[in-house]
Amino acid sequence: MARKVLAIITIILGASVSVLYLYYAPSHLALSIADPPPTTYSSNVTAIYVNLTEIDIHSAGAADESGWHTLTTGVTLNLMSVLSTSKLLGTTTLSPGKYDELRFLASQAVITINGTNETYTIPSGDETGIKAPITNGGFHIYGGESLTVQLDLSFNNNEIMKNPNMKLTPVATAQVV
């Protein structure tokens, strides 16, 4: 009888530890970026530099003001160098849970056209940030799990080449890869 009680207690403790691990142990997230433009960039464009001052991830169901968690800061990119291959931006630990959106802060892009650097502003890019929904409504990450999320960021070629007001609207999405 004592063996059965010990076996039951062992099973209950094992199950409890497993559940605690899945819902409370830190998980690991890698963030990468790619630039698959909807249309190819003009051959006159040789560089697209963007300084992402901060990249955040949003907890699903949390308020917009309080649900953001910073993933990385101070990333400068040349989007032309990530056209066909992605670049790792950083790794971080996250609490287990569901996440549904990325946000990045960037106020401008410097684009080299015909050898000349042109500065374009990104409206609200340094205030509210540019939000990129994570495909399929986001993802759920459990304790001890590792995932990679890829941010796809591009600009419209016509907006770059035919834009007297020098303002850009980025196209951004994110997906688990």
N, C-alpha and C positions, 0 to 999 in steps of 0.2 A: 504494500500500500504506500509506503514512504517513497518507493521508487517512482510510482505513478505520479505522486504529488510533485516530486522533484522534476520529473520530465515535463509536466504541465507548466510549472514555474519557469523552467528553462525555455520552453517554447514561447511563453508569454513575454519573457524578457528579451528573447531574440527578436521577436516580432516588433516589440516596442523600440528596440535600438534601431532596427531597420527603418521603421517609420520616422523616427527622429532624424536619422541620417538623411533620408530622402527630402525632408521638409525643412531641415535646419542647417545642414552642413553647407559650406560655401560651394558654389559652382563656379566654373571658369568660362569666360567668354573671350574669344578672339574677334577683333574687328578688322576687316579688310575693306579696301575700296577698289573700284573699277570705274572706267569711264566709257561705257558703250553708248556713243551718241546715237540719237534716233536717225540722224542723217550724218554722213561723214563730214568732217570739218574741211573747210577750204584748204587747198595746198598752200595758201598764203599764211595760214595760221601754223606757227611752229612751236608755240608754247602757250599753256594756259595755267598760270600760277594762282593758286588759291591758298590763303592762310586760314585754316580752320582753328579759331581760337579756343573752341570747346566743342566736344561731341558728347551728347547725353543720350540715355535710353530711358523710356517711360514705362513704369509699372502699369499694366492693364488695370483698369477700374479705379485708378487713383486720380485725384484732382489734377488738373493741368498745372497748377502752381506748385504742388508738392510732390508729384509723382516722378520727377526727373532725377536720375542718378548719373553723375559725370563718369564717362568712360576714359576720356583722354583729353589733353589740352595741348595747344601750341603745335599743330601739325601743318607744315607747309608742303604743298604738293604741286607738281607739274602734271596736270591731267593728261597731257599728251604722252606721258611715260607709262600710263596705266590703261592704254587703249585695249590691248590684247591680253594683258596679264594683270592680276590684282596685286595690290601691295598691302602688307600687314601694317595697320596703324597702331596697334597695341593690344595688350591683353589685360584683363582685369578679373577680379572675383565679384560675383553677384550673389545676392540672396536668392534662394530658390523662389520661383514664382513665374507668373506670366508677364511677358513684355510685348508691347505692341507697336512701338514707334521709336525712331531715332530723331534727334534734333541736332543740327550743327549750326554754330555761329560763325559767320563769315561776312564781312562788310564789303569786300571788293574782290575783284579778280583782275590780274594784270595779264593781258593777252598780247603776245608778240605776233604782229601782223606785218609781213614784208620787212622784217628786221626792226620794226619800231614797237616799243612797248606802249600799249594803250591801257589806261585804267578805267575799268567799268565798276559801277556801284551795284550792290545787291541790296535792293530795298528791304528793310526790316531784318536783314541778315545778321546784324550785330545786336538787335534788340530782342525780338521774339524768336529769331532763328528760323532756319529752313527745316521743315518737318518732313520726314520720309517714313511713310507707313511701312511696316514689315509685312510682307505678303502673307496671305492666308490668315489674317487676323492676329499675327504675332506668333509667339512660341512660348512653351512652358519648359522651364529648365528646373531640374531636380538637383538636390545636393550631390556633390561629387561628379556631376555631369559636366562635360566640356562641349561647347558649341562654337561655331564660327558664323558670324553675321557679316554679310557683304553689303556695303553701301555702294549703290550705283549712282554716280553723280555726273551730269553732263550739262552742257549749254546748247542752245539751238544755234546752228551755224548761221541762219539768216539773221538772228538777233545780234550775233557778233559782227557780221559783215555789213549790215544795213541798219545801223542803229545810231541816229544822231544824238539821242539823249544819253547814250553810254550807260544804260541800265540793263542788267541781265536778270532773268528769272531762271534759276537752275531747275533742272528736272532731276528728282531724286526718289529712289525707292530703296528698299532694303529687303534682304532675304537670307534665310538660313541656308548655308551651303555645306 
